Amino acid sequence: QFQLVESGGGLVQAGGSLRLSCAASGKILGIYNRFWYRRAPGKEREFVASITSSGTTHYADSVKGRFVISRDSATHTVFLEMNSLKPEDTAVYYCFLKGCWGQGTQVTVST
């Protein structure tokens, strides 16, 4: 079982940037694929980005070219650098690891 704690959310104007972090703790025995999801108000949770154990990244089309996922394997932390933010990026952002979800961090992008 893992514990995931997200941080870095907040209120930002459109065009701005935020950097989210997700720290993992618990019985971590290796380097796992890591994921970011988000849930916008009134919508289903959706995939945002992922990074494999070997460093391969994937992004939702809606964030491609604006968001960058990275990791620090030594500290089991994954990051999501969000640039050129849009109001439609407003959501609660969650990290995911092997069946476990964090509590989420709110990102609000104002016009």
MIMAR-608071 format. One line per 8 residues: number of its first residue (from 1); their letters; for each residue z negated, y negated, x of N, C-alpha, C, O. Coordinates in steps of 0.02 Angstrom, whole numbers, plus 50000, padded with zeros to 5 digits. Each point is the difference from the previous one (the first is absolute). Example, Ala and Ser with C-alpha at 12.3 -4.5 7.8 and 13.67 -1.06 7.14 Angstrom:
2
1) as) 49610:50284:50660:50000:49941:49955:50000:49940:50045:49967:50001:50052 ~ 50069:49946:49930:49997:49941:50042:49963:49945:49961:49992:49945:50025
//
This chain:
111
1) qfqlvesg) 50000:50060:50042:50000:49940:49958:50000:49938:50044:49969:49998:50053 ~ 50066:49951:49924:50006:49938:50037:49973:49942:49960:49994:50003:49938 ~ 49989:49945:50096:49984:49936:49968:50051:49950:50026:50013:49994:50060 ~ 50015:49969:49893:50050:49950:50016:49976:49933:49975:49981:49993:49943 ~ 50021:49957:50100:49979:49933:49982:50055:49951:50017:50017:49990:50059 ~ 50011:49979:49889:50052:49949:50010:49968:49931:50007:49946:49987:49973 ~ 50088:49970:50062:49978:49931:50007:50061:49957:50014:50054:50025:50016 ~ 49936:49909:49979:50053:49953:50017:50036:49969:49943:50042:49956:50010
9) gglvqagg) 49943:50065:49929:50032:49970:49942:49976:49929:49989:49953:49977:50032 ~ 50080:49989:49921:49979:49932:49984:50053:49964:49961:50047:50030:49973 ~ 49945:49904:50023:50046:49957:49964:50043:49963:50051:49975:49971:50048 ~ 50091:50031:49941:50046:49968:50047:50057:49970:49960:50018:50024:49947 ~ 50011:49922:50080:50057:49970:49967:50064:50040:50014:50005:50034:50051 ~ 50042:49961:49904:50064:50034:50010:50030:49978:50067:49998:49942:50019 ~ 50029:50108:50017:50026:49987:50067:49950:50012:50055:50019:50002:50059 ~ 49919:50006:49923:49948:50011:50049:49995:50072:50022:50040:50043:49982
17) slrlscaa) 49908:49970:50058:49990:50067:50030:49928:50022:49993:49954:49959:49997 ~ 50037:50105:50001:49934:50031:50002:50006:50064:50040:50053:50031:50005 ~ 49890:49989:50024:49998:50063:50036:49943:50042:49971:49942:49981:50003 ~ 50077:50076:49968:49950:50046:49972:49982:50052:50052:50041:50020:50042 ~ 49897:50003:49954:49976:50054:50043:49970:50054:49957:49974:49987:49947 ~ 50031:50074:50077:49969:50057:49967:49967:50043:50054:50033:50033:50039 ~ 49901:49965:49961:49962:50038:50049:49980:50067:49969:49973:50002:49945 ~ 50039:50051:50092:49983:50067:49976:49941:50027:50041:49996:49990:50060
25) sgkilgiy) 49959:50043:49905:49945:50032:50034:49986:50067:49967:50026:50015:49946 ~ 49933:50026:50086:49986:50066:49974:50027:50053:50047:50007:49989:50060 ~ 50007:50070:49912:50021:50056:50040:50075:49995:50014:50040:50035:49968 ~ 49978:49923:50079:50070:49990:50016:50016:50041:50062:49975:49987:50054 ~ 50067:50064:49937:50012:50048:50053:50067:49989:50035:50016:50036:50048 ~ 50022:49916:49928:50065:49989:50031:50030:49934:49978:49966:49959:49970 ~ 50097:50033:50046:50037:49940:49980:50043:50019:49940:50045:50042:50005 ~ 49941:49928:49939:50032:50019:49938:50049:49947:49977:49999:49943:50023
33) nrfwyrra) 50045:50077:49932:50043:49951:49967:49956:49954:49959:49952:50022:49968 ~ 50064:49914:50034:49960:49950:49964:50044:49960:49953:50059:49990:50013 ~ 49912:49989:49932:50039:49969:49947:49966:49937:49973:49939:49994:50001 ~ 50102:49959:49976:49977:49944:49960:50036:50004:49932:50060:50012:49996 ~ 49900:49976:49952:50026:49995:49932:49974:49934:49971:49956:49968:50029 ~ 50071:50013:49914:49974:49941:49965:50007:50010:49925:50043:50037:49976 ~ 49914:49928:49987:50003:50000:49928:49998:49928:49976:49950:49965:50008 ~ 50105:50013:49964:50004:49933:49971:49971:50002:49929:49998:50052:49969
41) pgkerefv) 49980:49891:50006:49972:49997:49932:50049:50029:49949:50058:49979:49996 ~ 49918:50069:49965:50040:50029:49946:50053:50049:50023:50042:50022:49960 ~ 49956:49997:50104:50051:50046:50026:49967:50062:50031:49940:50002:50012 ~ 50102:50048:50000:49977:50060:50033:49992:49987:50075:50031:49955:50028 ~ 49927:50085:50004:49994:49995:50072:50066:50021:50032:50031:50049:49979 ~ 49990:49915:50072:50064:50015:50032:49993:50003:50076:49956:49968:50029 ~ 50088:50071:50000:50002:50007:50073:50023:49935:50032:50045:49966:49975 ~ 49923:50016:50080:50020:49941:50038:50027:50018:50069:50056:49980:50017
49) asitssgt) 49906:50058:50021:50020:50016:50068:49963:50061:50025:49946:50017:49974 ~ 50083:50015:50076:49966:50057:50031:50017:50003:50074:50051:49973:50022 ~ 49906:50061:50014:50013:50011:50071:49978:50071:50016:49945:50021:49983 ~ 50099:50016:50049:49985:50070:50015:49958:50005:50064:49987:49950:50034 ~ 49991:50110:49980:49961:50012:50060:50039:49983:50063:49970:49984:50051 ~ 50096:50020:49945:50041:49985:50058:50023:49927:50001:50035:49979:50047 ~ 49945:49982:49903:50016:49930:50000:50061:49979:49959:50018:49942:49998 ~ 50014:50106:49968:50056:49983:49957:49975:49963:49938:49952:50021:49969
57) thyadsvk) 50082:49926:50015:49978:49959:49943:50052:50002:49943:50059:50010:50011 ~ 49915:49982:49928:50042:49996:49941:49972:49944:49956:49940:49988:49999 ~ 50105:49978:49965:49980:49944:49958:50034:50004:49933:50056:50025:49994 ~ 49910:49949:49956:50032:49989:49935:50053:49946:50010:49993:49955:50041 ~ 50061:50051:49921:50054:49952:50005:49975:49929:49988:50026:49952:50030 ~ 49925:50041:49927:49977:49933:49981:49964:49964:50056:49992:49939:49998 ~ 49986:50098:50054:49963:49967:50055:50036:50007:50066:49978:49972:50050 ~ 50076:50065:49951:50036:50013:50063:50022:49934:50032:50028:49956:49966
65) grfvisrd) 49959:50037:50098:50017:49939:50035:49946:49946:49998:50004:49951:50036 ~ 49946:50059:49921:49946:49950:49995:49932:50029:50022:49959:49964:50028 ~ 50031:50100:49959:49936:50033:50016:50009:50046:50059:50053:50029:50011 ~ 49894:49977:50028:50001:50045:50058:49935:50041:50000:49945:49971:49999 ~ 50062:50095:50002:49942:50044:50005:49992:50022:50072:50049:50014:50035 ~ 49889:49989:49987:49986:50022:50068:49932:50035:50000:49964:50000:49950 ~ 50019:50029:50107:49937:50037:50003:49969:49994:50069:50034:49989:50050 ~ 49901:50019:49950:49963:50007:50062:49968:50069:49996:49948:50009:49968
73) sathtvfl) 50082:50039:50064:49977:50069:49994:49930:50009:50031:49963:50044:49978 ~ 50020:49916:50070:49935:50007:50032:49943:49985:49952:49946:50030:50004 ~ 50066:49923:49950:49948:49981:49952:50015:50024:49929:49964:49984:49953 ~ 50090:50054:50040:50020:50027:49934:50009:49944:49949:49983:50007:49942 ~ 50044:49938:50081:50011:49942:49957:50075:49990:49991:50039:50006:50047 ~ 49981:49979:49892:50070:49984:49986:50003:49929:49973:49954:49977:49966 ~ 50099:49988:50051:50009:49930:49982:50062:49991:49958:50048:50039:50004 ~ 49952:49908:49957:50060:49980:49964:50008:49925:50009:49963:49961:49970
81) emnslkpe) 50085:50021:50070:50016:49929:50011:50049:49980:49945:50054:50029:49994 ~ 49927:49922:49966:50041:49979:49944:50023:49928:50011:49959:49955:50005 ~ 50105:50036:50000:50030:49935:50012:50045:49979:49943:50020:50041:49958 ~ 49995:49895:50039:50044:49974:49948:49978:50024:49931:50040:50024:49960 ~ 49896:49970:50027:49972:50027:49938:50028:49964:49940:50014:49940:50001 ~ 49994:50098:49945:50026:49976:49937:49948:50010:49945:49957:50043:50007 ~ 50047:49918:49940:49952:50011:49945:50002:50072:49974:49948:50026:49978 ~ 50109:50006:50024:50004:50070:49976:49966:50050:50046:49996:50059:49984
89) dtavyycf) 49981:49918:50074:49960:50043:50044:49926:50001:49979:49960:50038:50028 ~ 50022:49921:49923:49931:49999:49976:49981:50068:49972:50034:50027:49956 ~ 49913:50001:50071:49979:50068:49981:49935:50017:50036:49978:49964:50045 ~ 49993:50091:49934:49947:50030:50039:50034:50051:50047:50038:50042:49979 ~ 49947:49952:50085:50031:50042:50050:49950:50055:50021:49942:49986:50014 ~ 50083:50075:49987:49958:50058:50015:50029:50037:50060:50061:50005:50008 ~ 49895:50021:50034:50024:50047:50050:49983:50071:49978:49954:50011:49961 ~ 50083:50035:50066:49996:50070:49979:50004:50045:50061:50040:49989:50045
97) lkgcwgqg) 49917:50062:49956:49999:50047:50055:49978:50068:49974:49943:50008:49979 ~ 50103:50040:50022:49985:50070:49984:49957:50006:49937:49947:50031:50001 ~ 50077:49940:49945:49967:50008:49936:49944:49951:49986:49971:50001:49945 ~ 50014:49956:50102:49947:49951:49991:50029:49929:49993:50047:49982:50035 ~ 49924:49979:49920:50020:49931:49989:49943:49953:50021:49941:50016:49993 ~ 50079:49926:50033:49950:49949:50011:49985:49964:49934:50027:50017:49948 ~ 49928:49934:50056:49980:49964:49940:50049:49945:49981:49998:49974:49944 ~ 50046:50009:50101:50051:49950:49987:49979:49931:50022:49940:49984:50003
105) tqvtvst) 50109:49975:50011:49988:49930:50018:50051:49957:49962:50060:50016:49999 ~ 49916:49931:49970:50042:49959:49957:50041:49951:50042:49975:49966:50044 ~ 50089:50032:49941:50046:49951:50030:50029:49959:49943:50030:50028:49953 ~ 49962:49907:50050:50026:49956:49949:50045:49948:50034:49978:49964:50045 ~ 50084:50032:49932:50048:49953:50029:50016:49948:49947:50026:50016:49946 ~ 49959:49922:50069:50011:49946:49952:50067:49966:50013:50027:50002:50055 ~ 49998:49967:49893:50065:49964:50006:49989:49932:50029:50048:49962:50009
//
